[in-house]
Amino acid sequence: MEASTGGAGVKVLFDTNVIIDLWDTTGDFESSYQSVDIAFHRGFEASITVTMAPSIVYLLSARKIMSKRDAHKAFGKIMDMFEILDVTAADCRLGHEEGKGDFEDDLIAWAAYRHGIDFIVTRNKRDFSKSPVPVLTPKEFVNIYQPADLEYESIDWPED
């Protein structure tokens, strides 16, 4: 895949699992964080869909990452950082007729397509197998777009 390395006009939609990783300390945190950081560093347009909003708030508290109140506050920060894309009845119809996979992800993929998204970044590419938009894992995104002058160091998180 040939990828543009410039930032002007590149639109990236981050899946729910990548957003959740930003607050989690699992092994997936590092590549998810780096993918989002690189998108902002390069001036890409980063987005999520409105259908992800309740899932993000719910999962942050249900997975005991933070309290419900803090999850609500965290989503406020997400709204400041990411463009929130609408999902229409037409996206719903296309997701139903064309997707045949995970319906929520099919909706996201067709909304991304309508909004001119260049890439969807997710840890679960399998759920986007019928996506009309190219799909990358956070690691793939980092490998393609990480600027040569931007380096990350791994640190060990202190145990509580």
C-alpha positions as CSV (number, residue, x, y, z in Angstrom):
1,M,0.0,0.0,0.0
2,E,1.4,3.4,-1.0
3,A,0.7,5.9,1.7
4,S,1.0,9.6,1.7
5,T,3.2,10.8,4.5
6,G,2.0,14.4,4.4
7,G,-0.6,15.7,6.8
8,A,-2.7,18.0,4.7
9,G,-6.1,16.6,4.3
10,V,-5.5,13.1,5.6
11,K,-8.6,11.9,7.5
12,V,-8.3,9.1,10.1
13,L,-11.1,7.5,12.0
14,F,-10.1,5.8,15.2
15,D,-12.2,2.8,16.3
16,T,-13.6,2.5,19.8
17,N,-11.0,0.0,20.9
18,V,-8.1,2.4,20.1
19,I,-9.8,5.2,22.0
20,I,-10.3,3.0,25.1
21,D,-6.7,1.9,24.9
22,L,-5.7,5.6,25.5
23,W,-6.8,5.2,29.2
24,D,-5.9,1.6,29.7
25,T,-2.5,0.1,30.5
26,T,-2.8,-3.1,28.6
27,G,-0.2,-4.2,26.0
28,D,-2.2,-2.4,23.3
29,F,-1.9,1.0,25.0
30,E,1.5,1.8,23.5
31,S,0.7,1.4,19.8
32,S,-2.8,2.9,20.1
33,Y,-1.4,5.9,21.9
34,Q,1.4,6.3,19.3
35,S,-1.1,6.1,16.4
36,V,-3.2,8.9,17.9
37,D,-0.2,11.0,18.8
38,I,1.3,10.6,15.3
39,A,-2.0,11.6,13.7
40,F,-2.1,14.8,15.8
41,H,1.7,15.4,15.3
42,R,1.2,15.2,11.5
43,G,-1.9,17.4,11.4
44,F,-4.2,14.6,10.3
45,E,-7.9,15.1,10.9
46,A,-8.8,12.6,13.6
47,S,-12.3,11.5,14.2
48,I,-14.8,9.0,15.7
49,T,-18.4,8.5,15.0
50,V,-21.3,9.5,17.1
51,T,-22.3,5.9,17.5
52,M,-19.1,5.2,19.4
53,A,-19.9,7.8,22.1
54,P,-22.1,5.6,24.4
55,S,-19.7,2.6,24.0
56,I,-16.7,4.7,24.9
57,V,-18.2,6.1,28.1
58,Y,-19.7,2.7,29.1
59,L,-16.5,0.7,28.5
60,L,-14.2,3.1,30.3
61,S,-16.3,2.5,33.5
62,A,-17.4,-1.1,32.9
63,R,-13.8,-2.2,32.5
64,K,-13.0,-0.4,35.7
65,I,-10.6,1.9,34.0
66,M,-12.3,4.9,35.7
67,S,-15.6,5.8,37.4
68,K,-18.7,6.7,35.5
69,R,-18.2,10.3,36.4
70,D,-14.6,10.3,35.2
71,A,-15.6,8.4,32.0
72,H,-18.1,11.2,31.3
73,K,-15.3,13.8,31.8
74,A,-12.9,11.8,29.6
75,F,-15.5,11.9,26.8
76,G,-15.5,15.7,27.1
77,K,-11.8,15.6,26.4
78,I,-12.4,13.3,23.4
79,M,-14.9,15.7,22.0
80,D,-12.3,18.5,22.2
81,M,-9.7,16.3,20.4
82,F,-11.6,14.4,17.8
83,E,-14.2,15.4,15.2
84,I,-17.5,13.6,15.9
85,L,-18.9,12.3,12.6
86,D,-22.6,11.7,12.1
87,V,-24.1,8.4,11.1
88,T,-27.2,8.5,8.8
89,A,-30.0,6.3,7.8
90,A,-28.2,5.7,4.5
91,D,-25.1,4.5,6.3
92,C,-27.3,2.2,8.3
93,R,-28.9,0.8,5.1
94,L,-25.5,0.3,3.4
95,G,-24.0,-1.3,6.5
96,H,-27.0,-3.7,6.6
97,E,-26.9,-4.5,2.9
98,E,-23.2,-4.5,2.2
99,G,-21.5,-5.3,5.4
100,K,-22.6,-8.7,6.7
101,G,-20.0,-8.5,9.5
102,D,-20.2,-6.8,12.9
103,F,-23.1,-4.4,12.3
104,E,-21.8,-1.6,14.5
105,D,-18.4,-1.7,12.6
106,D,-20.3,-1.9,9.3
107,L,-22.1,1.4,10.2
108,I,-18.8,3.0,11.2
109,A,-17.2,1.9,7.9
110,W,-19.9,3.3,5.7
111,A,-20.1,6.6,7.7
112,A,-16.3,6.8,7.3
113,Y,-16.7,6.3,3.5
114,R,-19.3,9.0,3.2
115,H,-17.2,11.4,5.2
116,G,-14.1,10.8,3.0
117,I,-12.1,9.1,5.6
118,D,-8.7,7.8,4.3
119,F,-8.1,5.1,7.0
120,I,-9.8,3.4,9.8
121,V,-7.5,2.5,12.7
122,T,-8.6,-0.5,14.8
123,R,-7.1,-3.4,16.7
124,N,-9.7,-5.7,15.1
125,K,-9.4,-5.6,11.3
126,R,-11.5,-8.7,11.0
127,D,-14.6,-6.8,12.0
128,F,-14.0,-4.4,9.1
129,S,-13.3,-7.0,6.4
130,K,-16.1,-5.6,4.2
131,S,-15.1,-2.0,4.8
132,P,-15.1,0.4,1.8
133,V,-12.3,2.3,3.6
134,P,-8.8,0.9,4.1
135,V,-8.2,-0.4,7.6
136,L,-4.9,-0.4,9.5
137,T,-4.0,-1.6,13.0
138,P,-2.4,1.0,15.3
139,K,1.0,-0.7,14.7
140,E,0.6,-0.6,10.9
141,F,-0.4,3.1,11.1
142,V,2.7,3.9,13.2
143,N,5.0,2.0,10.8
144,I,3.7,3.9,7.9
145,Y,3.3,7.4,9.4
146,Q,5.8,7.8,12.2
147,P,8.1,10.7,11.3
148,A,11.8,9.8,11.3
149,D,12.5,12.5,14.0
150,L,9.8,11.2,16.4
151,E,10.9,8.5,18.7
152,Y,9.0,6.8,21.6
153,E,10.5,5.1,24.6
154,S,8.8,2.4,26.5
155,I,8.5,2.9,30.3
156,D,7.4,0.5,33.0
157,W,4.2,1.6,34.8
158,P,4.5,1.6,38.6
159,E,2.5,-1.1,40.3
160,D,-0.2,0.1,42.7
